[in-house]
Amino acid sequence: MATIGVFQHWGLGDLVMTVPVLSELRRLNPSACIILMVRGKAQASLMEDSPLIDEVLQVPPNTDLAGLMRFFAALRSRHFDAVYVATRITPLVPLLLRFISGVRTIIGDADRFGFLYTHRNSLDPTVHRVDRMLKTLSIWTGCSVEKPAFDLPVAEAARLSAKARLAASGLADARYFAFHPGSSRGPGIEKRVPIPLVRGVIEALRMRDPEMRFVVMLGPDDMDLVPQFEAFPADVVLISGSSLDETKAILSRAIGFLGSDSALGHIAASWGVPTITAVGPTNPNETRPWGALSHVIASREELACRPCWFTPLKGHCPHDRRCMTGITVEQIMDDVSLLPPVAGVPVHSTVMVSTSEKL
């Protein structure tokens, strides 16, 4: 039996974009042992109980050099036939995989140190990361993928818990538009959707459809935003403290989603929910939520520094986040008009476990 590894030690959204690679690996290798290597508990929980993988390993942080060396040394006993290195990662990972873990076949993207890979693709920032990663995989497998599969599992207990949470908030049978204005702390804060923009969009949507309800979802890194929503109207339900599985289930029922360039937009889009992503410091060509119903909105102001991600300006904005604060309600509402009717029921993608239908 073959043993195949997938190494993705970036954020939760990056892992969602890697799910089509896992789906394709499982399709081509139904009996293989597929081991996913991630960094962080949230990332480890995203694919928990998924039939796409057999095991999840958590990678120590780069600051723990001794822990990293022990981790890669322990991989040698796994006898990997191949390891797929996802997204733009420093040469340290393939270097350690090859010389410490003893992996002979390494697949990934590289603009430098290409000799560390046996099968590699070039980095092209104009190509979406999902498409690029699948192309990279096809260089090794020889098989192309026409339609990526985002098979995100949701446990039955979490599905029922989400249903109960919605019912307790008066949303059991309601049509609701979901929002996630937050992003990770640190430089990720610069990706946050301005709260006045969220309020304005809610008011505009309410005028269009007085029966619509609204859900604002906040994660552990967004709790500092809670006070800003305390004065919002009663038809705006604030949901925080839910598990990742519950969050997936709640997003699956939304009739639309507006958020920052973060994981929840990728999760919403994976369900086929019409998704609008407000972008500023990041490159939407690479990282927007994938799918035909996924749109991006950017400020119309020309800023030479945009996008600043992967540059020294990341986390040090000289323009007071004008790339985000310059986005207008009118832009969002014009984009909403291009999406399927907000009163309709979204067509969800095929998913696994017990979530192949709405709650």
N, C-alpha and C positions, 0 to 999 in steps of 0.2 A: 504494500500500500504506500502510495506516494505521500510525502509530507511537504506541504506548501505553506509558506509564511507570507503574511501581508503586514508590512511595517508602516504605521501611520501614527506618528506621535505629535501631531498638531492638534488643533481645536476640534470641537464637536461638529461644527459645520463642515470642516475638512473631512471628517470621518463619514458624514452623510454622503458627501460627494464621492467617497471611496466605495460605498455600498454596491454600485453597479459592477465594480471590479470583483467584489466578493461573489456577486450573483453569477457572473460569467465564469469565474473559477469553479464554482460548485456545479454549474451546468456542464462544463467540460470535464470535470473530475468528480463525479458523484460519489465515489468511494474513497476519495483522498481525505487525509487528515489536514484540515485547514486551520492554521493558528494565526489569530489576529493579535498584533502587538500595538498597544496604544499607551498614551500617557494620561492619567487622570481617572477618577472613579466614574465621572459622568460618561466619558468615552467608553469605559469598560461596560457600563450598563446599557449603552445604546443598542448593542446587538446581543444582549443577554437572552439565552434560550433560542437563538436563531439557528435554524438548520443549515444556514450558510457556513457556519464555523463550528469547529469542535472545541476550541479553547481560546480564551483571551488571556494574554499576559500583559502586565503593566510595566512599562519601561521607566526606570529611575530618571530623574531630571538631569540635564546636562551638567548642573552644578555638582552633582554627586558622582565624581569621576570614578571613585572606587566601586560604587554601586553599579555604574554602567559597565565597568570591566567585568564584574562578577556576573551581571546579567548576560552579556554577550558570550562569556566563557561557558555559562550554563547552557546556552543554545547549542553548543557543539554536540551535546548528548542527544539532541533532537534529530540529528542527521537529516537536515532539510534537503530536499531535492532542489528546491528553488525558493527564493524570497523576492517578493515584489515590494519595492520601496516606493511608497506613494508620495506624490506632490514634490515640491521643491525642497529638498533636504540637503544639508551640508555634506561634504564628502566623508565626514566622520562616520556616518552610518554604514555606507557600503564598505568603507575601510575596515571597520570592526567586524562586520558580517563576514568579510572574506578572510581576514587574517586571525581573528580571535574565535569566531564561530565556525570557521571552516566551510562556509557556504560557497559552492562553486558556481551556481547559477544565480545571478542577481539581475533583476529587471528594474528599470526606472528611468526617470528623466534626468538629464545632465547637460549643463552648459560648460562645465569644467570637470576635470578628472574622469573623463569618460572611460578610461581604461579600467576603472573599478567595476564597471558593469559588463556583463556578457551580452545583454540585450538592452539597448537604450534608445530613447527618443529625445529630440531636441526640445528645449524650452521655448515656447512661442506664446507670448502674453496676449496675442489676439485670439487664441483658441481657448474655449472654455475648458476648465480643468477636468470636468467629467469626460468630455470628448478626447482630450489629450491623454488622460490616463488609460482609457479604453484602447486608444491607438497604440500606446506603449505596450499594453498587454498583448495586443494582436501581433506586435512584432515578434513576441515570443511564441504565442500559440498558433499563429497563422490564421486565426479566425477573427472576423470583424463582427461588430455589434451594431445593428441598425437602431435599436430602441433600448436605451439603458433601463434596467430594472432596479427600482428603489424598494427593495423588500425589507421594510422595517417591522420587526416583531413588536407586538403588544400583548402582554400577559393578560389572561382573562380576569384576574383579580384587579389589575390596574384599570381595565376597561370598565368594570363594574364600579370601581371607586370613582372614576371620572364621571360616570353617569350619575352617581349619587351626588357628587359635588355640583354638577350642573343643575340637578333638580333642586338642591338646597338653595341655589342662587336664583331660582325661578326661570331657569333656562332649559327645562326638560324638553319642551317642544318648540323652543324659540329659534328664530333665525338670527344668528349673531355674526358680527364682523369682528375679527380678532386683531389685536395690536400687540406688538412687542417692541417698545421704544428703546430697550436697553442693549447693552453689549458688555463684554468682559471689562473688568477694571484695568487700570493702567492706560496705555495708549488706545485700547479698545473703546474707551469712553468717547473718543472723538468721532466714533461711528454712530453714536446714539441719535435717535430721531428727536428733534426738539419737542418738548411737551406742548407748547402752544400750537404746533402743527398738528399734533394728535387731537387736541381739543377742537381745532378748526375743522378737521376732517370729520370728526364725530358729529359736529353740528350740521355740516353740509349733508352727510349721509342721513341724518335724522330728518332733515327737511325733505329729502327725496323719498324716504320711506319711514313714516312715523312709527311703524310697528317693529322696526329693526331694533335689536339690542346690541350691546357692545361689550366685549371682553378684553381687558388689558391683562396680559400675562407678564409676570415678573419672576425672574430666577434669582438664585442666591447672590449673584453679582449686581442685581438691580435694586436691592432693598432700600438704598438711599433715595430712590425715586418715589417711594410710597407716599410721603407727605404731599407731593405735588398732585396726587390724585384724590386726596381727601375731600376736596371741594367740588369734584366732578358730580354731575347729575346721577340720580339713583339708577338710571337705565344703563350705567356703565359699571360693570362688575369687575372688581379687581381680584385676580386669582394669583396667589403666590404660595410657595411652599409645597406645590404638587411635585410628585415624582416625575422623572423623565417619561416613563410609560404613560402616566396620567396626562401629561402635557401632549404627548403624541395623540392620544385618544380625543382630547378636547379640540386640538387643532383639526382633527379629521372631520369634525362636524361643522367647522366654520364655513360661511358662504363667501368669505374673502379674508385676506390678511394683509396688513401693512406693518413692516418692520424695518429694522436696520440690517446691515450686512452681517448677519449672525446666524446661528444654528437653526433657530425656530423658523426662519423663512425657508431654509432648505427642507425642513421637516414638513412644513405646510405644503410646499410645492410637490413633495414626494407623494402626497395624498391626492394630488390633482386639484388642490384648492387654488383659486385665482389669487396670485401673490404679487404684491407691489413692494419693492425694496428701495428704500431711500439710500442713495450712495453718495459718498463724498471723497473720503481719503483712499478708498480701495478701487481696484480695477474691475468693473462689472463684467468686462469681457471674459475674465477668468473665473470670477467667483459668484456671480449672481445665481440665485436658485435656478436649477435647470428645469426646463419644461416650456411648452407652448403657452401656458397660462401664467408664466412668470414675466413680469415687467420690471424695469428699473427706472427710477426718477432721479435726476441730478439737477443741481442748481444751474440756471442758465448763464450765470456769471462765469466768464472765462478766467480761470486761475491757473497760472503756469505751473504751480506746484502740484496740481492734481493729476493723477493720484500720487499721494506721498508715501503710501505703504512700501516697505522695502527701501526707503531712502532715509537719510539722517533726520528729515523733518518729521518722521513718524513719532507721534507723541509730543511734538513741539510745534504746534500750529502757530504760524505768525499772523494769521488772519482771523483769529477768534472764531474758527469753525464756520466761516462763511459758506463753505461748500455744502454744509448741512443746513445752516440757518437760512440760507437763501432759497431753499425749496419752498414753494407756495402751496396753499390749499388748492388753488385753481389747477395747478399742475397735477396734483393727486387726483382731483375729481375728473379732469379730462382723461386721465389714464383709466380711472374706474369705468368710465363710459365705454372704453374699448374692450373691457372684460365681459364675460357672459353676464346676464342680468343678475344683480345682486340678490334678487328674491328667489332665484332658482336654486336647485340642489346641485352641488358640484359633482362631477364625475370623478370618482376616486380611482387611483391606480390599483392594480392588483397587489394585495399584500398577503402576508403569511400569518400563521397561527390563527387567532380567532378574530382577526380584524378585517376580513374580506368584505364586511358590510358596515354601514353606519351604526353608531351606538343605538 
